[in-house]
């Protein structure tokens, strides 16, 4: 959890112009002069102590008339931005030179006696700083050696190596501390401790010394530049004064002097070496430069180690991607092929679960493919619908607190606290979703981060927190954050998946064309066969009837039985041919859509079936009037007839009944029908013999029967196949919920109108 600092508080800190405070620290003198004229334009108010003349006497004079002959040339010839030791008014000083606001800015810092031989000390300091690093193995040991070396060189009480996290809050990952001084090792500091503009300065100017937090600021003369009407920009000045908020922050920590060196990686702020002394203490410019050299070496070493780890991780991910996309699909769909690679898919991004929503283009599986620990299929569908309505930068969304942005899954943090979603196709809602569970952990802050700054009565100035005692925060509801490498791996898989799915879609299209041609030929063949065979069958039935009427008495009992069997077989074959002919016509059927009163359809069916239902003592129950919906009335009447006949047939116990009803929009749906999204759900229910789950799909196959042909009044086994196909032609679905001995409920839905 990020510290609960208000945006207003943060914006105040972030807006403070810490490079335009108009003053310097009193440990040195600042002189700004024109590049061409050499005339002094700005000078610090304490100039007289070193130069023997105050600002009034110095402003407008040429710099060469103030400084010893050749001093400026020597400084300009110095090694880059590093300090040059010069002598001014009999004092040995470190001189630093840089440009700002079109002026040259010279900073002179008198050296204390122990630093008079600073150049030699600096070389020794570099040697002392760098030598221990060679024996360090691993990042942690390297940082610890660096902290120990820096503390030895600058003599401060505490040296912390402070690493920034992705949200720029910092963690102390190594520390060297004098005995008796508080340790901050392992503690976290909120991002607001180092506001945005301060981080920018740390990036541009890696070294920063505040030698005495109680020192009075020395103003500049004039305070505003004539050309800009603002103070001289001191971004690059080593003597730059310090924000009062930051000074108070240091005092609250009990710090008398502060020194920091930035650690950069690829030009970005990686961390800081933050050094504290409990009393004021200077660090010579030469030693500061030595520490900067160390920090640059350390940054290079850290970058090399991290690149090594990243390279190993990328190689592993490349290997995973190769394993995921290289296997041939064979007869499998992309979804089924990926299902076999579930462990690799999760390892790719370090997730605990993956959901692939590939749609029909990946094969006949329209439901999300869920691998590992994920939300339910219904929850994934809802999440995909939510994602589909959003603009995703670069088609990717990643969060480690999903519940904050998507409340429906806020209670599923044990499964989906973190989400990495990649949109696979901008035109259809196809996604790859990786899920991570909540990782509950305790973060130890250096003081309560929830109140890092607050206004006080009567003061407009914000004040920093006063306590840095350990404050522990229990973090819940968040997963481990997703890394850039996780995002890159997800994007890479997207490219691979799109290619695989497209290839499979092309193959499906080819098979579909072949299947359509085969079906057309089969329909034509079935229709021809059915039509051509029905005529001779009618003849067989007629002649068997004539034989029974004319010669029945002389055939004897065995002869009559054989003739009755012949008649039954002919009638059954005739029925099969009728159903085959009907089924074959469905492929060429054009529906006639119209608003249809379903109650009228069912009433008509019941009139037709009345005698049969009465004979079987079957009561038909209609809990309420059926609604009016659009459909082809003739075809849906056939569906009702098939389902009601079927429900009435497979019953053995009294009382026998069939219930015909519906579930309307907004009404609670039974568990077996919760996946259906159509506004109306129709059903036909019976208390009959029931169907075992393994046969729930088999009963819809053409001519598939679960009982002997003469059981339960016979039948061809085509009725349910025809009913399902008619419903499918309407854009709906037909399925059954049943168990042996517990009856059956057939559900069906209809589409909303003719398909374009």
C-alpha positions, -999 to +999 in steps of 0.1 A: +000+000+000+013+034-008+014+059+020-019+077+023-005+111+016-030+134+000-024+146-035-024+182-022+004+174+003+025+158-024+019+185-049+031+211-024+063+192-018+067+184-055+063+221-065+089+235-041+116+251-063+145+237-044+170+248-071+159+284-068+161+290-030+185+320-035+211+310-010+241+288-003+255+269+026+281+290+045+310+266+041+321+284+009+318+314-014+300+316-047+308+339-076+289+341-109+304+361-138+298+367-174+313+343-199+325+371-222+330+401-201+344+383-170+324+408-149+310+396-116+272+395-118+263+375-086+282+369-055+274+353-021+270+377+008+299+361+027+324+369+000+344+393+022+355+365+045+375+349+017+380+376-009+385+405+013+357+426-002+320+424+000+294+422-027+291+460-032+328+462-040+328+431-062+297+433-084+306+446-119+343+441-114+363+417-137+369+383-120+406+386-129+409+416-107+396+397-076+412+363-079+450+356-080+465+356-115+460+324-134+436+309-108+406+308-132+427+293-160+439+266-137+404+258-126+391+257-162+420+233-171+410+210-142+397+175-148+361+179-158+337+188-130+361+176-103+375+200-077+408+218-082+429+229-052+438+266-054+450+292-030+429+323-023+439+350+002+464+326+017+438+298+022+439+265+004+405+260-013+386+235-035+373+252-066+344+240-087+332+256-119+300+251-139+276+271-161+241+283-151+216+309-165+242+320-191+269+327-164+299+309-151+296+299-115+327+294-094+324+279-059+353+281-035+354+260-004+383+266+021+399+233+031+403+223+067+438+216+079+433+178+077+423+181+040+451+204+029+467+175+011+433+166-004+445+156-039+467+129-024+440+119+001+415+116-028+437+091-046+441+071-014+404+074-007+396+059-041+420+031-035+404+025-001+369+026-015+374+004-045+397-023-031+371-040-009+347-044-037+368-069-055+363-095-027+325-091-026+304-119-040+268-110-049+249-078-048+242-078-010+279-083-002+289-057-027+266-030-012+277-039+023+314-035+014+306-002-003+288+011+028+317+001+051+343+017+027+324+050+024+320+053+062+357+047+067+366+074+042+342+102+052+340+093+089+302+096+093+282+078+119+258+060+096+260+050+059+229+035+043+225+020+009+189+029+000+172+012-030+141+027-047+112+004-054+089+009-085+068+035-066+099+053-055+096+044-019+130+034-006+143+004+014+176+003+033+193-028+018+228-023+034+242-002+062+274+006+081+267+022+114+288+034+144+282+016+176+255+033+196+238+049+166+203+039+156+201+014+127+177+017+098+186-015+080+156-032+064+133-002+070+113+015+043+109+052+036+079+066+018+084+081-017+072+115-004+105+117+017+123+125-016+099+144-038+099+144-076+121+174-082+146+162-056+149+129-074+155+148-106+184+167-090+198+135-076+198+121-111+216+151-127+240+158-098+250+126-080+267+142-049+251+163-023+266+175+010+247+193+039+276+199+063+255+215+091+218+213+092+217+243+116+239+266+095+225+299+085+218+303+048+240+328+030+220+349+005+231+359-030+236+395-041+216+405-060+189+381-049+172+381-084+189+380-118+181+412-137+173+393-169+150+367-154+137+383-122+143+351-103+172+337-082+202+322-099+196+285-108+217+266-083+209+231-096+246+224-103+260+241-073+276+220-046+269+248-021+232+251-029+212+258+002+186+234+015+148+233+017+137+241+053+113+212+052+143+188+045+164+204+072+136+199+097+133+163+085+170+157+092+168+174+126+138+152+135+160+122+127+187+136+150+211+142+121+236+170+122+251+165+087+240+147+056+259+134+026+245+114-003+257+099-035+233+087-062+233+052-076+222+052-112+213+024-136+210+032-173+207+069-164+178+063-140+179+067-102+184+032-088+192+042-052+212+064-029+241+060-005+227+082+023+252+091+050+243+107+083+265+123+110+250+132+143+270+165+145+280+189+118+308+174+096+323+185+063+334+162+036+361+177+013+354+181-024+381+156-032+366+129-009+332+137-023+346+131-058+362+098-046+328+087-033+312+097-067+338+075-085+329+047-062+292+052-068+298+051-106+317+019-103+291+005-080+264+015-105+282-003-133+286-034-112+250-034-101+238-029-137+260-057-149+247-081-122+211-071-129+216-075-166+231-109-160+200-119-140+177-104-165+195-121-194+191-155-176+154-148-170+149-137-206+167-169-218+144-189-196+113-171-209+125-175-245+129-212-238+093-213-224+079-195-254+096-218-277+082-248-259+047-232-260+045-224-296+066-249-314+047-282-308+024-290-338-012-288-331-021-320-349-057-327-343-058-305-312-071-270-310-048-242-298-067-242-265-062-279-260-025-277-271-019-249-246-038-267-219-011-294-221+015-267-214-002-251-184+029-252-161+049-234-188+022-207-193+022-199-156+060-200-152+062-175-181+050-146-159+053-162-124+015-165-122-006-191-102-033-193-128-040-185-165-073-179-183-073-180-221-103-165-238-097-174-274-133-177-287-144-199-316-113-190-336-093-213-314-117-242-319-151-253-308-143-244-271-161-212-265-156-212-227-125-197-211-097-222-208-088-221-171-054-234-160-041-234-124-058-213-098-082-188-114-116-172-108-146-192-121-155-193-158-184-169-151-162-145-132-136-146-161-163-138-186-175-108-166-139-096-162-133-099-200-165-080-206-152-052-183-118-052-200-134-051-234-150-018-226-116-002-217-088+014-236-057-006-227-024+011-234-005-011-257-033-037-252-020-045-217-033-040-182-014-050-151-024-044-115-013-059-082-045-048-064-072-059-088-099-053-062-092-016-062-100-012-099-125-041-104-146-045-072-164-077-083-132-096-076-122-077-045-132-107-024-111-131-045-077-118-035-068-154-025-069-162-062-068-129-082-052-101-062-030-095-092-039-094-129-019-092-160-042-090-190-032-089-227-058-082-254-051-106-282-073-091-309-086-055-309-118-064-328-131-093-306-129-099-268-100-124-268-076-121-239-049-140-221-052-134-183-026-142-157-036-142-120-015-140-089-029-145-053-025-121-024+008-121-007+003-109+028+034-093+043+046-069+069+065-037+058+086-019+084+086+018+079+109+043+094+080+061+111+044+062+102+043+068+064+007+078+065+016+112+079+048+122+063+039+159+061+011+179+076+002+215+080+002+230+115-022+257+129-010+291+119+016+278+095+013+274+057+046+256+056+043+218+057+062+199+083+078+165+081+070+137+105+087+139+138+092+102+147+113+076+128+105+048+152+098+015+135+062+015+123+049-018+109+022-021+083+004-053+075-002-053+037-032-073+025-050-076-008-020-072-030+000-096-051+036-095-059+040-067-085+044-076-122+079-068-136+088-054-170+101-088-179+066-103-171+050-077-194+074-084-222+069-122-218+031-116-220+034-095-251+057-121-267+031-148-260+004-126-275+023-125-308+029-162-307-008-170-298-021-147-325+000-166-351-011-200-338-048-191-336-047-175-371-032-207-386-058-228-368-086-204-380-074-209-416-074-246-411-109-245-395-121-224-424-108-250-449-124-278-429-156-259-427-158-255-464-151-292-469-177-301-442-203-278-458-198-295-492-199-330-476-231-321-456-248-308-487-240-340-506-250-360-475-283-341-472-290-346-509-282-383-506-303-387-474-332-370-490-330-391-521-326-423-502-355-415-479-378-405-507-369-435-529-372-461-502-405-448-488-425-459-518-415-496-517-420-496-479-456-483-484-461-512-508-448-537-482-471-523-456-501-525-480-494-561-491-488-572-455-521-557-446-538-575-475-522-608-464-535-604-429-570-596-441-572-623-468-552-651-455-548-644-418-570-674-407-550-699-428-516-687-418-517-702-384-504-686-352-467-686-362-474-672-396-495-644-382-468-635-357-442-634-385-464-612-406-470-588-377-432-586-371-428-578-408-454-550-406-437-536-374-403-535-390-417-519-422-434-492-401-403-486-380-382-483-412-407-459-426-405-437-395-367-437-396-368-426-432-393-399-424-369-386-396-339-389-419-357-370-446-367-343-420-332-340-406-317-338-441-340-309-449-328-288-419-296-279-436-315-261-464-341-246-442-349-209-443-365-197-410-396-175-411-392-152-381-421-136-365-434-126-331-449-158-318-471-165-288-454-195-272-485-202-251-505-206-283-479-229-298-479-251-267-517-252-266-518-263-302-492-291-294-512-303-264-544-305-286-525-327-310-510-349-283-541-349-262-552-385-268-517-399-263-512-379-231-546-390-218-539-426-226-506-424-207-524-406-178-500-377-181-509-343-166-495-312-182-487-284-158-483-248-170-473-226-140-479-194-158-487-181-193-458-184-217-444-152-233-443-140-269-409-141-285-396-140-321-391-174-338-402-196-367-435-207-353-437-240-373-402-251-363-404-242-326-438-259-324-420-290-336-394-285-307-422-282-281-439-313-295-406-333-294-398-323-259-433-328-244-436-362-261-402-372-249-410-361-213-443-379-213-428-411-226-400-419-202-421-422-170-429-454-150-443-442-117-475-424-108-484-396-108-472-388-143-468-352-152-450-328-175-443-292-166-438-265-193-425-231-183-400-204-186-376-181-167-379-145-176-354-116-177-340-107-142-354-138-126-332-162-107-321-191-129-314-226-118-278-237-115-279-258-147-289-227-167-269-199-152-245-198-181-273-189-205-275-152-213-306-152-235-335-131-220-359-160-219-351-196-208-378-222-217-380-256-201-399-289-201-396-309-169-407-345-159-403-367-129-394-397-150-366-423-152-338-397-157-306-398-177-271-405-164-247-375-168-224-394-193-254-396-217-264-359-215-248-352-249-253-386-264-290-383-264-288-355-289-270-376-315-290-387-345-306-422-340-288-426-307-310-446-283-304-455-247-331-482-245-343-511-267-363-501-298-395-515-284-392-500-249-412-469-238-434-470-269-406-472-295-392-442-313-365-436-339-340-416-317-341-386-341-365-363-322-340-347-298-314-344-326-339-326-348-351-304-319-315-293-310-307-285-346-339-264-350-330-245-318-294-240-331-308-226-363-325-200-342-292-191-326-302-207-293-291-238-273-308-269-260-295-290-232-306-313-204-302-314-166-310-349-153-300-378-131-312-414-129-344-416-109-347-379-105-364-368-136-352-346-164-354-309-173-348-299-209-338-262-213-337-242-245-331-206-255-337-187-288-318-161-307-330-125-310-338-126-347-327-136-382-289-138-386-274-115-411 
